[in-house]
Amino acid sequence: MKIKAAVFREIDRPLSIEDVDLADPGPEEVLVKTVACGVCHSDLHTVHGGIATPRPSILGHEPAGIVLAVGSRVRNVAPGDHVIACTSMFCGACQQCVQGLPHLCTDRGACRRAETDAPRISHAGATIHQFADLAAFAEAMLLHQRAVVKIDPSIPLDRAALVGCAVTTGVGAALNTAQVTPGSSVVVFGAGGVGISVIQGARIAGARQIIAVDQLDAKLANARKFGATDVINATAGDTVKTIKKMTRGGADYAFEAVGLPKLLEQAFYCLAPRGTAVVVGAIAQGQSVSFNPAHFFQEKRVIGCLMGSNRFTVDAPRYLEFYRQGRLDLDGMVTRHEPLERVGEAFRAMEAGEVTRTVLMFD
């Protein structure tokens, strides 16, 4: 079938809106009509060359939609089901998967088409690659069944889409990766979509103090709406000293949610003894981080976080239940809706700090 998609062909160039060909579903594949897709910083990092991906490709990895057709071996969804998709697809058989860590699957290739097979997406006979194995900046997606999870059809799809990346990453970073404890102090560097999700995860976990750090006062004011108890404008002095004073000695947890080495260093230095710094933001390839090793004698830790250490088929329904209960605010995270043709404007608004999330909507 022919669909319209935003194709990434050149670094630092606008995505081109093109008609591409989508193959029929294979035995374990699902054809999904895209209804909504959040625009994430990882998409923008990729456009700027910070995240390497084959080109040409279709970006977008925070989608929700409706199943149109399924392959002969698909059992988890059926035509008509509302679904969200996540890049954390998994083989189900590798050592990480069988240990209950599917987000760290070491054989994602098992969920892709073989090189000898026809590509899922093509244009004039040439392969179009799927960024994050999803390619959601398109009117429809052809996905492996383990990349989707069925959701309640009463949940608005523009809200549900955020669970595909920002919410799963941020809330999961707090609840799964760091395992924030009740009564603890938390600092979140960056108040964009992922940072706001970390703040909400820390609030749900019962943190007593949640400090948001950003350079824009508007984003800091917004962070308070989602649970930040205190805010710091990073342009107004020594951030680490300010945090140490506000927390009376240092934070228990600090999350870097932007992708800048300097902020990760600050996250580490603002910790109390035995505190944990969590790398959530996508730091560009080739960049490095430097720490004073003396701080490790205070038993501080720096840990990585991939997609909120998620078990997507378990976590996504839980997060949507938090939304239903009013404990997770997805409505407030959706700042704007745009059509696919205005994806460039969505990127501009993100870089300008004007939005928490722009969601692309498809007719």
C-alpha positions in Angstrom: 0.0 0.0 0.0 1.1 3.6 -0.6 1.4 5.9 2.3 2.6 9.4 3.0 5.7 9.7 5.2 8.4 12.2 6.4 11.6 10.8 5.1 15.1 11.6 6.6 17.6 11.8 3.7 20.2 14.4 4.7 21.7 15.5 8.1 20.6 19.0 9.1 18.1 19.2 6.2 14.2 19.2 6.5 12.5 15.9 6.3 10.8 15.4 2.9 7.2 14.4 2.7 7.0 11.6 0.2 4.8 8.7 -0.9 6.3 5.4 0.0 5.3 1.7 -0.4 4.5 -0.4 2.6 4.6 -4.2 2.2 1.9 -6.6 3.3 2.3 -8.1 6.8 4.4 -11.2 7.2 3.4 -14.0 9.6 4.5 -12.2 12.8 3.9 -8.6 11.6 1.2 -6.1 12.3 -0.1 -3.3 10.0 -1.1 -0.3 12.0 -2.9 2.9 10.9 -1.0 5.7 12.6 -3.3 8.1 14.5 -0.9 10.0 16.6 2.9 10.3 17.1 4.8 12.4 19.6 7.9 14.3 18.4 10.9 13.4 20.6 14.3 14.9 21.1 15.9 11.7 19.8 14.3 12.4 16.4 15.8 15.8 16.5 19.2 14.5 17.6 19.1 12.1 14.6 18.3 14.9 12.2 21.4 16.8 13.5 23.6 13.7 13.2 23.9 13.0 17.0 22.3 9.6 16.6 23.6 7.5 13.7 20.9 5.8 11.6 20.9 4.4 8.1 19.5 6.8 5.4 17.0 7.2 3.9 14.8 6.4 6.9 11.5 7.4 8.4 11.8 8.8 11.9 9.2 8.8 14.7 9.1 6.4 17.6 6.3 7.5 19.9 3.1 6.3 18.1 -0.4 5.1 18.7 -2.8 3.8 16.2 -5.4 1.2 15.1 -4.5 -2.3 13.8 -5.5 -2.7 10.2 -4.2 -6.3 9.5 -2.1 -9.0 11.2 0.0 -11.9 10.1 -0.9 -15.5 10.4 1.0 -16.1 13.6 0.0 -12.9 15.5 -2.0 -13.5 18.6 -1.5 -10.5 20.8 -3.6 -8.0 18.7 -6.3 -8.2 16.1 -7.7 -5.8 13.5 -9.6 -2.9 15.1 -7.5 -3.0 18.3 -6.1 0.3 19.6 -2.3 -0.1 20.2 0.8 1.8 21.2 4.2 0.9 19.8 7.6 1.1 21.4 11.1 0.7 20.1 11.8 -1.9 22.9 10.8 -4.9 20.9 12.4 -8.1 22.0 13.2 -11.6 20.7 11.9 -13.4 23.8 14.7 -16.0 23.7 18.0 -14.4 24.5 19.6 -14.4 27.9 18.4 -10.8 28.7 14.8 -11.6 27.7 14.5 -14.8 29.7 15.9 -12.9 32.7 13.0 -10.5 32.5 15.0 -7.7 30.9 13.5 -7.5 27.4 14.5 -3.8 27.0 18.1 -5.1 26.9 17.4 -7.8 24.2 20.5 -8.8 22.4 18.8 -10.3 19.4 16.5 -7.6 18.1 17.4 -8.8 14.6 15.1 -11.7 15.1 12.2 -9.2 14.9 13.4 -7.7 11.6 13.0 -9.0 8.1 15.9 -10.9 6.7 18.1 -9.1 4.3 17.0 -11.5 1.6 13.3 -10.6 2.2 11.6 -7.7 0.6 11.9 -4.5 2.8 8.9 -3.4 4.9 9.2 0.1 3.4 10.5 1.1 0.0 10.5 4.0 -2.5 11.0 3.4 -6.2 12.3 -0.1 -5.4 14.9 1.2 -2.9 14.7 0.3 0.8 13.5 3.0 3.3 14.8 2.1 6.8 12.7 2.1 10.0 14.2 4.4 12.6 14.0 2.6 16.0 12.3 -0.3 14.1 9.1 1.8 14.0 9.1 4.6 11.4 6.1 6.3 12.9 6.2 9.7 11.0 4.0 7.9 8.4 0.3 7.3 7.8 0.8 3.6 8.6 3.4 1.3 10.1 4.4 -2.3 9.5 5.8 -3.7 12.8 6.8 -6.9 14.5 4.1 -8.1 16.9 6.4 -7.6 19.9 6.7 -3.9 19.2 3.0 -3.3 19.9 0.7 -3.6 22.9 -3.1 -3.4 23.0 -4.7 -0.6 25.0 -8.2 0.3 26.2 -10.0 2.1 23.3 -11.4 4.7 25.7 -7.9 6.3 26.1 -7.3 9.1 23.7 -4.6 8.0 21.2 -2.8 11.4 21.3 -2.3 10.9 25.0 -1.5 7.2 24.8 1.2 7.8 22.2 3.4 9.5 24.8 3.7 6.2 26.6 5.6 4.9 23.6 8.7 6.8 24.6 8.7 9.8 26.9 6.6 8.4 29.6 8.0 4.9 29.4 11.5 6.4 29.5 11.0 9.0 32.2 8.5 7.4 34.6 10.4 4.1 34.2 13.7 5.8 34.9 12.3 6.8 38.3 10.3 3.6 39.1 12.3 0.9 37.4 15.9 2.0 36.8 16.6 4.1 39.9 13.8 2.7 42.1 13.2 6.1 43.8 12.3 5.5 47.4 9.5 7.3 49.4 10.7 10.3 51.2 13.8 10.8 49.1 15.2 13.9 47.3 15.3 14.0 43.5 16.8 16.4 41.0 15.8 16.4 37.3 18.0 18.2 34.8 15.8 19.2 31.9 12.1 19.9 32.0 11.1 18.7 28.5 8.9 15.7 27.8 11.2 13.1 29.3 12.2 15.3 32.2 8.5 16.0 33.0 7.9 12.2 32.9 10.8 11.6 35.4 9.3 14.2 37.7 5.9 12.5 37.5 7.6 9.1 38.2 9.4 10.5 41.2 6.1 12.0 42.5 4.3 8.6 42.0 7.2 6.9 43.9 6.6 9.3 46.9 9.7 11.5 46.7 9.4 14.3 49.3 11.5 16.8 47.3 11.7 17.1 43.5 13.9 19.8 42.1 13.6 20.7 38.4 16.6 22.3 36.7 16.3 24.1 33.3 17.3 27.3 31.6 13.8 28.5 30.8 11.5 29.9 33.4 8.4 28.9 31.5 9.5 25.3 31.5 10.3 25.5 35.2 6.8 26.9 35.9 5.4 24.0 33.9 7.4 21.5 35.9 5.7 22.6 39.1 2.4 21.6 37.6 3.6 18.0 37.2 5.1 17.7 40.7 8.3 19.6 41.1 8.5 21.0 44.6 11.4 23.4 43.8 12.9 24.8 40.6 16.4 26.2 39.6 17.2 28.3 36.6 20.5 26.9 35.5 21.6 30.4 34.3 21.4 31.9 37.7 24.6 30.8 39.5 26.3 27.6 40.6 23.6 24.9 40.2 25.5 22.2 42.2 26.0 24.5 45.2 22.3 25.6 45.0 21.1 22.0 45.0 23.4 21.1 47.9 22.0 23.9 49.9 18.4 23.1 49.0 18.8 19.4 49.8 20.9 20.0 53.0 23.9 18.1 51.7 23.0 16.6 48.4 20.2 14.7 46.5 19.5 11.0 46.8 18.8 10.8 43.0 19.7 13.0 40.1 18.5 12.4 36.5 20.1 13.9 33.4 17.3 14.1 30.9 18.8 16.4 28.2 21.8 14.6 26.8 24.6 17.0 27.7 27.8 15.8 29.4 28.1 18.9 31.5 24.6 18.2 33.0 25.5 14.6 33.8 28.6 15.9 35.6 26.5 18.3 37.6 24.0 15.5 38.4 26.9 13.4 39.8 28.4 16.2 41.9 25.1 17.3 43.4 24.5 13.9 45.0 24.6 13.1 48.7 26.9 10.2 49.7 25.5 7.0 48.3 23.4 8.9 45.9 22.6 7.8 42.3 23.0 9.7 39.1 21.0 8.3 36.2 21.8 8.9 32.5 18.5 9.3 30.8 19.2 11.8 28.0 20.8 10.7 24.7 24.4 12.1 24.9 25.7 12.4 21.3 28.2 9.8 20.1 31.8 10.9 20.4 31.2 13.1 23.5 32.8 12.2 26.8 32.1 12.8 30.5 34.7 13.4 33.3 34.3 12.8 37.0 36.6 13.5 39.9 37.2 9.9 41.2 37.4 11.1 44.8 33.6 11.3 44.8 33.3 7.6 44.3 34.7 7.1 47.8 31.4 8.5 48.9 29.8 5.5 47.3 28.1 7.5 44.6 26.8 5.7 41.6 26.3 6.6 37.9 23.9 4.2 36.1 22.6 4.0 32.6 19.0 3.9 31.6 17.6 2.5 28.4 13.9 3.3 27.8 13.1 3.3 31.5 14.2 -0.3 32.0 10.8 -1.2 30.7 8.9 -4.4 30.2 6.7 -2.7 27.7 3.8 -5.2 27.6 3.6 -4.9 31.4 4.5 -1.3 32.1 2.5 0.5 29.4 -0.8 -0.7 30.7 0.2 0.2 34.2 1.1 3.7 33.2 -2.2 4.1 31.3 -3.9 2.9 34.5 -2.1 5.6 36.4 -3.5 8.1 33.8 -7.0 6.8 34.3 -6.6 7.2 38.0 -5.4 10.8 37.7 -2.0 9.9 39.1 -0.2 10.5 35.7 -0.9 13.6 33.8 -0.7 13.0 30.1 -3.3 15.7 29.1 -1.0 18.5 30.3 2.0 17.1 28.5 0.4 17.5 25.1 1.2 21.1 24.2 0.3 21.2 20.5 -1.1 19.1 17.7 0.3 19.4 14.2 -0.2 17.5 10.9 2.7 15.5 9.4 3.6 18.3 7.0 4.5 20.5 9.9 7.0 18.2 11.5 9.6 20.9 10.9 7.6 23.3 13.0 7.4 20.7 15.7 11.2 20.4 15.7 11.5 24.2 15.8 9.2 24.5 18.8 11.0 21.8 20.6 14.4 23.5 20.1 12.9 26.8 21.3 11.6 25.2 24.5 8.0 26.2 23.6 6.4 22.8 24.1 6.5 19.8 26.4 5.3 17.6 23.5 4.0 18.2 20.1 1.9 15.3 18.8 1.6 14.8 15.0 -2.0 13.8 14.1 -3.0 11.7 11.0 -6.4 11.7 9.4 
